[in-house]
Amino acid sequence: MDLPIEVTPEPTDPKQQINPTYSQETGLFIPSSIEEAVAELDKMLHPEFIEKVRTIPQAEFLDSQHLNLAMWIRNNWELWRVNPLTQSLRGLGITDPDEMSAFLLGKFWQHLQQPST
């Protein structure tokens, strides 16, 4: 994929920037469900990046983002800890943080393949 997400503090291209939701009360928003995670990815990624993701196979997207966006998700959404998001993933039998982030990105890719309403 020729439009990877950069997880550096200041990406060189704004299209590669992650813009997560923050709250003054709680800091970084950590989704509490798979549906919230997909919605947050939809909000925090640049529209051109999202359009590119729509056009590529799921395996290519997942492979291209394992050390980029997936790592950001693992670290910032604290997939190694017990929280509502990891509990719902564990309920599906997904216990490894790498597998959790791949599953979430897979769900996001599937969401993007749905016709717009």
N, CA and C of each residue as an Amber inpcrd file, in Angstrom:
protein
   351
   0.8540000  -1.1730000   0.0000000   0.0000000   0.0000000   0.0000000
   0.8910000   1.2250000   0.0000000   0.6540000   2.1410000  -0.8900000
   1.5390000   3.2850000  -1.0180000   1.1470000   4.4810000  -0.1550000
   0.2240000   4.3050000   0.7640000  -0.1800000   5.3830000   1.6610000
  -0.2160000   4.8650000   3.0950000   0.9770000   4.5080000   3.6380000
   0.9650000   3.9670000   5.0090000   0.7100000   5.0530000   6.0400000
   0.1880000   4.6260000   7.1510000   0.0370000   5.5260000   8.2850000
   1.4060000   5.6670000   8.9320000   1.7980000   6.8950000   9.2110000
   3.0360000   7.1340000   9.9540000   2.6560000   7.3410000  11.4090000
   3.3300000   6.6610000  12.2770000   3.0260000   6.7980000  13.6980000
   4.0730000   7.6360000  14.4140000   4.7550000   8.4640000  13.6430000
   5.7120000   9.3970000  14.2260000   4.9480000  10.5940000  14.7900000
   5.5680000  11.3560000  15.6910000   4.8540000  12.4930000  16.2800000
   4.3500000  13.4940000  15.2370000   5.1170000  13.7290000  14.1800000
   4.6940000  14.6670000  13.1460000   4.8810000  14.0370000  11.7740000
   3.8610000  13.3740000  11.2590000   3.9770000  12.7680000   9.9320000
   4.2850000  13.8280000   8.8790000   4.9970000  13.4200000   7.8510000
   5.3560000  14.3530000   6.7890000   4.1650000  14.6860000   5.9090000
   3.1790000  13.8380000   5.8600000   1.9990000  14.0370000   5.0230000
   0.7550000  13.9880000   5.9020000  -0.0650000  15.0410000   5.9050000
  -1.2630000  15.0370000   6.7610000  -2.2160000  13.8840000   6.4640000
  -2.1770000  13.3450000   5.2510000  -3.0440000  12.2190000   4.9070000
  -2.6550000  10.9670000   5.6800000  -1.4560000  10.9780000   6.2330000
  -0.9570000   9.8220000   6.9700000  -1.1110000  10.0020000   8.4760000
  -1.7280000  11.0600000   8.8800000  -1.8350000  11.3900000  10.2890000
  -3.0050000  10.6640000  10.9500000  -2.8110000  10.3030000  12.1830000
  -3.8590000   9.7360000  13.0160000  -4.3860000  10.8650000  13.8890000
  -5.7000000  11.0710000  13.8730000  -6.3140000  12.1360000  14.6760000
  -7.3460000  11.5320000  15.6190000  -6.8910000  10.9010000  16.6850000
  -7.8270000  10.2580000  17.6070000  -8.6250000  11.2720000  18.4130000
  -9.7090000  10.7920000  18.9800000 -10.5590000  11.6080000  19.8340000
  -9.9070000  11.7320000  21.2130000  -9.8910000  12.9490000  21.7200000
  -9.3880000  13.2200000  23.0710000 -10.4670000  13.8980000  23.8840000
 -10.4050000  13.6960000  25.1720000 -11.3120000  14.3400000  26.1070000
 -10.4750000  14.9790000  27.1960000 -10.8520000  16.1680000  27.6300000
 -10.1210000  16.8180000  28.7180000 -10.2360000  16.0190000  30.0100000
 -11.3650000  15.3330000  30.1760000 -11.5760000  14.5760000  31.4110000
 -10.8010000  13.2600000  31.4300000 -10.8110000  12.5500000  30.3030000
 -10.2560000  11.1950000  30.3010000  -9.0220000  11.0200000  29.4410000
  -8.6480000  12.0090000  28.6510000  -7.5100000  11.8660000  27.7550000
  -7.9250000  11.1440000  26.4780000  -7.0570000  10.2920000  25.9960000
  -7.3150000   9.5700000  24.7520000  -8.5410000   8.6760000  24.8890000
  -9.4250000   8.7560000  23.9120000 -10.6100000   7.9080000  23.8830000
 -10.1970000   6.4840000  23.5340000 -10.5690000   5.5270000  24.3830000
 -10.3560000   4.1040000  24.1070000 -11.7310000   3.4900000  23.9110000
 -12.0030000   2.9840000  22.7160000 -13.3280000   2.4020000  22.4600000
 -13.6300000   1.2820000  23.4540000 -14.9130000   1.1220000  23.7450000
 -15.3060000   0.0670000  24.6770000 -15.9570000  -1.1130000  23.9750000
 -16.0950000  -1.0310000  22.6520000 -16.6720000  -2.1440000  21.8970000
 -16.0450000  -2.1830000  20.5060000 -16.2680000  -3.2690000  19.8100000
 -15.7670000  -3.4110000  18.4420000 -16.4120000  -2.3480000  17.5530000
 -17.7060000  -2.1150000  17.7300000 -18.4120000  -1.1180000  16.9340000
 -17.8460000   0.2830000  17.1720000 -17.5540000   0.6090000  18.4360000
 -16.9550000   1.9040000  18.7370000 -15.5640000   2.0220000  18.1220000
 -14.8140000   0.9210000  18.1140000 -13.4660000   0.9290000  17.5270000
 -13.5380000   1.2280000  16.0330000 -14.4650000   0.5850000  15.3380000
 -14.6260000   0.8270000  13.9010000 -15.0300000   2.2790000  13.6600000
 -15.9570000   2.8020000  14.4560000 -16.3980000   4.1920000  14.3120000
 -15.2520000   5.1670000  14.5790000 -14.4370000   4.8700000  15.5760000
 -13.3050000   5.7530000  15.9020000 -12.2740000   5.7320000  14.7730000
 -11.9950000   4.5600000  14.2010000 -11.0700000   4.4980000  13.0630000
 -11.6070000   5.3330000  11.9070000 -12.8940000   5.2570000  11.6800000
 -13.5200000   6.0290000  10.6060000 -13.3580000   7.5330000  10.8360000
 -13.4060000   7.9590000  12.0960000 -13.2750000   9.3800000  12.4260000
 -11.8270000   9.8470000  12.4250000 -10.8980000   8.9980000  12.8600000
  -9.5430000   9.4770000  13.1050000  -8.5950000   9.3600000  11.9080000
  -9.0270000   8.6930000  10.8530000  -8.1670000   8.5300000   9.6790000
  -8.5840000   9.4930000   8.5730000  -7.6240000   9.9360000   7.8140000
  -7.8560000  10.8930000   6.7340000  -8.7480000  10.2780000   5.6560000
  -9.6960000  11.0500000   5.1110000 -10.5990000  10.5120000   4.0900000
  -9.8870000   9.9000000   2.8800000  -8.7600000  10.4690000   2.4640000
  -8.0400000   9.8920000   1.3170000  -7.4280000   8.5400000   1.6760000
  -6.9590000   8.4060000   2.9060000  -6.4420000   7.1070000   3.3460000
  -7.5800000   6.0860000   3.3440000  -8.7290000   6.4770000   3.8550000
  -9.8820000   5.5780000   3.9030000 -10.2850000   5.1520000   2.4970000
 -10.2910000   6.0910000   1.5600000 -10.6460000   5.7470000   0.1750000
  -9.6420000   4.7580000  -0.4120000  -8.3800000   4.9210000  -0.0860000
  -7.3530000   3.9840000  -0.5690000  -7.6020000   2.5950000   0.0150000
  -7.9210000   2.5280000   1.2960000  -8.1810000   1.2440000   1.9480000
  -9.3440000   0.5260000   1.2680000 -10.3520000   1.2770000   0.8680000
 -11.5120000   0.6760000   0.1850000 -11.1230000  -0.0710000  -1.0850000
 -10.0370000   0.3510000  -1.7190000  -9.6990000  -0.1750000  -3.0460000
  -8.7220000  -1.3420000  -3.0250000  -8.2330000  -1.7140000  -1.8690000
  -7.2220000  -2.7810000  -1.8280000  -7.7740000  -4.0140000  -1.1110000
  -7.1910000  -5.1680000  -1.3930000  -7.6340000  -6.3810000  -0.6920000
  -7.3610000  -6.2890000   0.8150000  -8.1910000  -6.9750000   1.5830000
  -8.0630000  -6.9450000   3.0360000  -6.6810000  -7.4030000   3.4870000
  -6.1620000  -8.4730000   2.9140000  -4.8490000  -8.9950000   3.3310000
  -3.7450000  -7.9660000   3.1010000  -3.8230000  -7.2420000   2.0000000
  -2.8200000  -6.2080000   1.7210000  -2.9020000  -5.0850000   2.7540000
  -4.1210000  -4.6790000   3.0990000  -4.3080000  -3.6460000   4.1130000
  -3.7390000  -4.1020000   5.4520000  -4.0930000  -5.3050000   5.8760000
  -3.6240000  -5.8040000   7.1730000  -2.1080000  -5.9300000   7.1950000
  -1.5280000  -6.4740000   6.1320000  -0.0660000  -6.6230000   6.0660000
   0.6320000  -5.2670000   6.1140000   0.0770000  -4.2850000   5.4000000
   0.7340000  -2.9760000   5.3210000   0.6550000  -2.2050000   6.6380000
  -0.2900000  -2.5570000   7.4940000  -0.5030000  -1.7760000   8.7100000
  -0.0790000  -2.4640000   9.9980000   0.4770000  -3.6750000   9.9110000
   0.8250000  -4.4130000  11.1330000   1.7770000  -3.6240000  12.0320000
   2.7810000  -2.9980000  11.4450000   3.7530000  -2.2430000  12.2520000
   3.4560000  -0.7540000  12.2680000   2.3200000  -0.3620000  11.7410000
   1.9520000   1.0500000  11.7020000   0.6810000   1.2790000  12.5170000
  -0.4370000   1.3040000  11.8440000  -1.7070000   1.5690000  12.5070000
  -2.0570000   0.5040000  13.5370000  -1.8140000  -0.7500000  13.2140000
  -2.1310000  -1.8210000  14.1740000  -1.3040000  -1.6630000  15.4540000
  -0.0420000  -1.2820000  15.3080000   0.7960000  -1.0710000  16.4920000
   0.2760000   0.1090000  17.3070000  -0.1480000   1.1710000  16.6230000
  -0.7130000   2.3130000  17.3230000  -1.9360000   1.8720000  18.1230000
  -2.7950000   1.0660000  17.5070000  -3.9930000   0.5600000  18.1860000
  -3.6020000  -0.2760000  19.4040000  -2.6610000  -1.2020000  19.2290000
  -2.2460000  -2.0570000  20.3500000  -1.7450000  -1.2160000  21.5240000
  -0.9090000  -0.2420000  21.2130000  -0.2940000   0.5480000  22.2740000
  -1.2460000   1.5730000  22.8860000  -1.9770000   2.2840000  22.0550000
  -2.7900000   3.3950000  22.5560000  -4.1570000   2.9640000  23.0750000
  -4.6820000   1.8820000  22.5550000  -5.9500000   1.3560000  23.0720000
  -5.7040000   0.2770000  24.1150000  -4.4400000   0.1190000  24.4960000
  -4.0280000  -0.7470000  25.6110000  -4.6040000  -2.1620000  25.5120000
  -4.3370000  -2.7960000  24.3640000  -4.8940000  -4.1290000  24.1300000
  -4.2630000  -5.2140000  24.9970000  -3.2130000  -4.9040000  25.7180000
  -2.6020000  -5.8850000  26.6250000  -3.2590000  -5.8320000  28.0110000
  -4.1210000  -4.8470000  28.2380000  -4.7850000  -4.7000000  29.5280000
  -6.2120000  -5.2330000  29.4690000  -6.8020000  -5.3710000  30.6320000
  -8.2170000  -5.7280000  30.6970000  -9.0150000  -4.4260000  30.6470000
  -9.8250000  -4.2910000  29.6300000 -10.7280000  -3.1510000  29.4940000
 -11.9480000  -3.6370000  28.7140000 -12.9920000  -2.8470000  28.6060000
 -14.1930000  -3.3390000  27.9170000 -13.9320000  -3.8210000  26.4850000
 -13.0460000  -3.1320000  25.7500000 -12.7480000  -3.5620000  24.3800000
 -12.0680000  -4.9190000  24.3660000 -11.0440000  -5.0880000  25.1980000
 -10.3510000  -6.3830000  25.1960000 -11.2440000  -7.4870000  25.7450000
 -12.1280000  -7.1570000  26.6530000 -13.0490000  -8.1770000  27.1590000
 -13.9860000  -8.6640000  26.0550000 -14.4760000  -7.7430000  25.2220000
 -15.3570000  -8.1870000  24.1370000 -14.5850000  -9.0040000  23.1110000
 -13.3210000  -8.6730000  22.8640000 -12.5050000  -9.4600000  21.9370000
 -12.1830000 -10.8340000  22.5340000 -11.8710000 -10.8540000  23.8120000
 -11.6110000 -12.1460000  24.4770000 -12.8510000 -13.0320000  24.4540000
 -14.0220000 -12.4140000  24.5380000 -15.2630000 -13.1680000  24.4500000
 -15.4240000 -13.8720000  23.1080000 -14.7350000 -13.3670000  22.0860000
 -14.7420000 -14.0030000  20.7620000 -13.5870000 -14.9910000  20.5990000
 -12.7960000 -15.1580000  21.6660000 -11.6660000 -16.0770000  21.6100000
 -10.3840000 -15.4460000  21.1030000 -10.3540000 -14.1280000  20.9950000
  -9.1610000 -13.4120000  20.5210000  -8.4440000 -12.8760000  21.7510000
  -7.2900000 -13.4500000  22.0690000  -6.6150000 -13.1120000  23.3180000
  -5.2740000 -12.4050000  23.1330000  -4.6700000 -12.5060000  21.9630000
  -3.3600000 -11.9000000  21.7160000  -3.5430000 -10.4760000  21.1800000
  -2.8240000  -9.4820000  21.7260000  -2.9760000  -8.1080000  21.2500000
  -2.7300000  -7.9400000  19.7460000  -1.7620000  -8.6640000  19.1810000
  -1.5420000  -8.6000000  17.7290000  -2.7810000  -9.0610000  16.9790000
  -3.3690000 -10.1470000  17.4410000  -4.5700000 -10.6700000  16.7920000
  -5.7530000  -9.7280000  17.0080000  -5.8060000  -9.0950000  18.1770000
  -6.8870000  -8.1430000  18.4460000  -6.8280000  -6.9690000  17.4680000
  -5.6360000  -6.3880000  17.3020000  -5.5230000  -5.2300000  16.4050000
  -5.8060000  -5.6480000  14.9640000  -5.3570000  -6.8240000  14.5510000
  -5.6480000  -7.3060000  13.1960000  -7.1500000  -7.5190000  13.0170000
  -7.8080000  -8.0750000  14.0330000  -9.2490000  -8.2850000  13.9620000
  -9.9790000  -6.9500000  13.8080000  -9.5880000  -5.9510000  14.6010000
 -10.2390000  -4.6410000  14.5300000 -10.0360000  -3.9910000  13.1680000
  -8.8150000  -4.0930000  12.6330000  -8.5730000  -3.5290000  11.3060000
  -9.3490000  -4.2990000  10.2360000  -9.4780000  -5.6040000  10.4100000
 -10.2890000  -6.3990000   9.4930000 -11.7400000  -5.9640000   9.5240000
 -12.2660000  -5.7180000  10.7190000 -13.6480000  -5.2360000  10.8500000
 -13.7950000  -3.8490000  10.2030000 -12.7860000  -3.0210000  10.3680000
 -12.8110000  -1.6970000   9.7470000 -12.8320000  -1.8300000   8.2270000
 -11.9720000  -2.6860000   7.6750000 -11.9390000  -2.9090000   6.2260000
 -13.3080000  -3.4100000   5.7470000 -13.8950000  -4.3600000   6.4700000
 -15.2110000  -4.8780000   6.0930000 -16.2660000  -3.7710000   6.1180000
 -16.1950000  -2.9270000   7.1240000 -17.1200000  -1.7810000   7.2300000
 -17.0040000  -0.8930000   5.9840000 -15.7810000  -0.6800000   5.5200000
 -15.5740000   0.1800000   4.3560000 -16.0920000  -0.4380000   3.0640000
 -16.2810000  -1.7430000   3.0520000 -16.7580000  -2.4070000   1.8440000
 -18.2890000  -2.3400000   1.7100000 -18.9550000  -1.8940000   2.7770000
 -20.4130000  -1.7900000   2.7550000 -20.8210000  -0.5670000   1.9330000
 -21.9150000  -0.6710000   1.1880000 -22.3940000   0.4930000   0.4440000
 -22.7260000   1.6390000   1.3930000 -22.4130000   2.8510000   0.9920000
 -22.7320000   4.0370000   1.7950000 -24.2270000   4.2640000   1.7850000
 -24.7320000   4.7520000   2.9220000 -26.1710000   5.0260000   2.9920000
 -26.4510000   6.5050000   2.8780000
